[in-house]
Amino acid sequence: MTDTPQLGPAGRITLWVLGTALFLDIAFLPYYMYMQYAADATVRNTVLGATVSIFLLLWLGTAFGPLKTKH
């Protein structure tokens, strides 16, 4: 049997939450903002800022938090 590091329950929940937030941010947030008649620059800046924030949280979770696999 191989000794492959696995995520714990907190890591799995964190990954699901951040993955869902990333999907909603990219798939639905721009359309919602356009339906509210937001300007193009506002939509681009908001989606970009949210996406960068989520990737930063993923990186922090991978480097220091529950997404870090211990070997």
N, C-alpha and C positions, 0 to 999 in steps of 0.2 A: 504494500500500500504506500502511496506517495504521501509525503508530508507537505501538503499544500496549505498555505495560510488562508483562513476563511474569515469573513466579516462576522462580527458579533451582531446581536439583535439591534443594538443602538446604531451600528454602522449601516445595517440594512434599511432601517427606518429613515435614517438621514439621507441615504442615497435615493430612496423612493421619493421623499419629500422634495429634495433638491431637483431630482429629475423631472418630477411633475411640475414644479415651479418653472423650470427651464422650458418645458414643452408649452405650458400656458403662456409664458412670456413671448415666445417666438410665434406660436400658432394663433393665439387669440387676442393678445393685447393690442397689436396694431389695428386689427379690424374693429375692436371695441372703441379704440381712440378715434379712428376715422368715422365711426358712426356718431361719435360725439362732436364731429366737425373740428377736430384738432388739426393744427397746421402740420405740414409735412415735416418740418424741422423738429417740431415738438415730439412727434411720433418717433422719428429716428433717434433723437437724443434720449428719450425715455426708454425705448426698447434697448438701445445700446447700453445705457447705464444699468438697467436691470440685468441684462445678460452678463455684463462684466461683473456685477455684484454676485450673481449666482456662481459664476466660474471662480471668483475669489473665495467664496464660501466652500466650494468643492475642493479647491486647492488647500485651504486651511484644514478642512476635514481630513484630507488625505495626508497632509504633512504632519499634523499635530493631534487631530481629533479621532472620532470613532471610525473613520474610514481607513485609518492606518492599520495595515495587517501586520501582525507580529509574527516573526519567524524565529 
